[in-house]
Amino acid sequence: ILNELKRWSLVLRALLFFFFVHFNFGRSILPAGGGQDFFRNPILNAVYTSYVRLFRFFDLKLLRLAGKTIVVTFQGDDARQARYLWQNYEIHPAQGADYYSDAGDAANRERIRAFDRYADAIFFLNPDLRGVLPERAQFVPYLHVDVQSWESNPPNPRSTAPLKIVHAPSNRGVKGTKHIEAAVESLKRQGHEFEFILVENMSYAEALEVYKTADILIDQLLVGWYGGLALELMALGKPVICYIRTTDLSAIPPQMAQELPVLNANPETIEETLLRVLKAKREELESLGRQSRLYSEKWHSPSAIAMEICKHYSLRSG
């Protein structure tokens, strides 16, 4: 009950004091789903579920009626739908994740429809989302990293130590970790020397220290775009291996696509890609790391991206 009172308090504050409301991860203030197993008491669950259904997206309606500018950013699984992935892509995260469902797809479609009705602007961070969002939705790069505050530390071209390859799966299924581990084991059986570090069960500070010493990051092999971690490693001047779905690149600026420094790999090509990396000269990896840093500075500047987004904050107020 306290949480819901806080939600309504925030809705009231937004109505009274805010001019612009920017929602993130496709979520508004009031709950839009769930509740069936929120309480141990089945009666309370039924009451809460009815409450959620009654006021679903009601905050968006109120804000719209009050003349507020509404903006939303979709990040990934807040919009992705399993059926669309299976029908349109040969490689996709639903092949590895077990949390996609028909109910989840329906909830995402309802969420997208609500924001399409009430929002003045819709943004998305992953190119594949263009296929499930309204045509007016616009791509924006990640802006959670202040690249200038990160010290660049590309691979040492004079090092003779085995390459240090890092993989940090937030979700093993989505990241395609099993394919990465299989490629690593195969290469080691063939006699190739390198250090593979799986970053799990660490604090962020501990993980960051590992990233600083890495020579290259393997991000993911199924999603089709690089994630926030890949941006952090690029800011550190590290090369990144990741599955980039080339058919989605039309959703991003053409020059951004042309300058993308990521080494493209999927579950079938990851071993071949790693082998090329192991055979590459250290100077080549250093050069790729420096390209990655420059790319992150150019395309992921928080101030530049924020200025572009802010242009949409005057749509209804001006």
N, C-alpha and C positions, 0 to 999 in steps of 0.2 A: 504493500500500500504506500509506503514511504517513497519508493522509487517512482510510482505513478504520480504522486503529488509533486515530486521534483520535475517530472516531465511536463505536467500542466503548468507549473510555475515558470518553466523555460518558455513554453508556448506563450504565456501571458507577457513575459518580458520581451519576447520577440515582437509581439503585436504592439506593445507600447513604446519600445525604445529602439528597435532595429529598423534599418532601412533595407538592408540586404541580408538574405539568409542563404548560405552556401552549405548544402548537405553533402556528406561524403559516404562512400561505399553504398550508394543507392538507398540510404536510410533516412527517414525523416525523424521527428522527435517522438511521436507517439508510436507504440508497438504496432507492427503490421502483420504479425503472424505468431504461431506458437501458442503456448499456454496450456496445452493438453496435459503435460506432465510437469507443470511448473510447481504445483503444490502436491503434497501427499494426499490431501483430502480431495476426493473426486468431485465433491460439490463445489469447493473453491476453484478447482480446475475448470469446471463448467461455467462458473460465473466469470472467471477471468477470460476464458475463451470468447464468451459472449461480449464482454467488454471490448476485447481486441477487435472483434468483427464489427461492432457498432461504430467504433471511432477510428477504424483503419483509414489512414491518410486524411483524417479530418483536419489535422493541423495544416496540411498543404492548402486545403480549401479555405480555411480561415485566413491564412497568410495572403493568399491570392485576393480574397475579398477585401483585405485591408490595404491592398495596393503595394505589398512588399515585392521586391525583386527576388525571385527564387532561382537558385542555381544548384545543380547537382553534378557530382563526379562519380562515375561508375569505375570500379577498379579491376574487376575480374569476375570472380564467381558470384558476385552480386547481380550479374547479368547473364553469364554463360548458361547455356541450356544443353543438357546431354543429347537430346534428340537432334538439335541443330549440329552439334559437334560430330555425331555419328554420320549424319547425312551429307555433311559438307567437307569433312577433312579426313585425310588418310591417317594422319597422326594427330592426336589430341589428348588433353588431360583426362577425359573420361575413361580412357583405356587403362589408366593407372589408379585413379581415385575411386573410392567406393561410396562417396557421399552424394553423388549426383542421383537424382530421383525424379519421377514424374511430378511429384508434389513440389519439389524444389523448382523444377522448370516452371510450373504454373505460378508459383509465388513470384518468381523473377519476372515473368511476363506481366503479372498484375502490377508489380512495382514499376516496371518500365512504362506501362500505360498511364499510371497515375502521374508520374513525373512528366510524361509527354503532355499530359493535359494541363498541369499546373506550372511547370518550370519555364522560365524565360530562356534558359540556356542549359544544355546538357553536354558534359564532357566525358571522355573516356581515356584511360591510361594504357590500355592494351589494344593493339590494332584489330584483333579478331572480334572485338565487341561491336565493331561497326555493323556486322551482319545481323545482330539482334536488337540494335538500338534504332531509334527513329533516324531518318535520313539527315535531319538537321543537327544531329550530335556531332561534336568536334573532338578530334584527337588532341591531347596535350601530353607532353613527356612528364616523367616523374620529376617532382620538384622538392622531394623531402631531404635532399642532401645539398648542403652548402658547399659545393665543390672547392671553392677557394679556401675554405678552412681545413681542407684535408691536404696533408703533405704527400706529394707524389713520390713514389718509391718503386720505379719500374724494375724488372728483373736485372740483376747485375750481369753485364756482358762478359765480365772477367771471371765469373764464378766457375769453379770446376766441380762443385758439389752436385749430387743428383737433383734433378728438378723436383720442386715441391708443388704438387698438384692438390688443390683444395676443393672439396665439395661440401656444401652445408645445406642439407635438405630440411626445409620447414615441414614438408610432407613428402615422404619417400615415394609414394605412388605418383603424385603429381610431378615430382622432379625427375622421375625415371631413374631413381637410384640403383635399382637392380641391374639395369643395363650398363650403368657406369661401373658398378662393382664387377660385373662379368668381364667387361673390357679390360679393367685393371688387372684382374686375376689372369686373364689370357696373356697379356703383355708380360707380366712378371714370369709366367711359366716359360715364355720364350726367351727369358734371360735379360730383359730390359731393366735397367736400374733407375728407379725414381721413388720418391716418397709420396704416398697418397694419404691425405689427412681427411677424415670424415668428421666434420665439425657438428657435434650433437651434444646435448646436455651440458652446454657451457653458458656462462653469463655472456652478455654482449661484450663486456670489456675483455673477457678472456678470448672470445672469438676474434675480436678486432686485432689482438696481438698476433693471432695466427695469420690473419689475412695480410698483415703488414709484412710477414716473412714469406708469403707465398710467391710462386713464380707464375701461376696461372690458376684461374677458377673455372670449374665446370658448374654452370648454373642449373639448367634444366634441359630435358630432351623431349618434352611433349607439348608444352603450352603454346609455343610458337613465337614468343617474344621474351626478351630478357626481363628479369625482375629487379626489385629494389636492391637486392644484394649485389647483383652484377654492376649496378650503377656505383655502389660504394667501392667495389674493387676497381672499376675503371677510374674512379676518382683517385685511387691510390696508385694508378699507373700500371695496373695489372691486365694482361690479356685475359679474355673471357671466351669460353666455349659455351655455346648455347644453341638450341634449335630455333632458328628463325624461319617462320613460314613465309616464303617469298610472295605468295599470293595475297597476303595481308598488307604488304608494304605500300600499296596504293592508298592506304588510309593515312599515311604519314607524309610529311613534306618530302618531295623528291630528293632534295639535296641531303636531307637527313638519312634517307635510305642509301644514297650513294656513298656517304661517308661512314656508314656503320662499320666499325672495326671488329665486330664479333666473328669468331670462327664458327661457322654453321655446322652443326652435327645433329644427327637423330639417332634413335636406338640402333639402326643398322650400320651407321657410319662412325659411331663414336670411337671404336677401336682404331679404325684407319686414321681418324683425325688426331687421336692421341699419339699414334705412331709418328705422324708427321711432326707433331710438336716435339717429341723426344729426339727426332733426328735434326730438328732445326738448329741453326746456329744461335748462340745466346744473343748475338747482336740483333737478330731478327725478332726475337721475343722482346728485347728491350725496345726496339722500334715500334712494335705493335702495342706495347704498354704505353709508350708516349702518345701514340695515336689515340689510344683509349682515353687517356687523360684529356687531350685536346677536345675530343668528341664530347666528353662529359661536361667540360667547361662551356662549350658552344651550345649544346642542345639541352642541357639540364640546369641552366642558370635559374635559380628560384625567383630572382627579381625580374628577369626578363619574362618568364612564364607567367608570373603573377600579374605583371602589367598587361599582358594579353588577356588574361582572364578578367581583370578588373574593367576592361572595356565593356564587358557585358553587365556590369553592376549598375549601369545607368539606364538600362532598357526601359524600365517602367517608371523610374523616378524623374528622368529627364523629360 
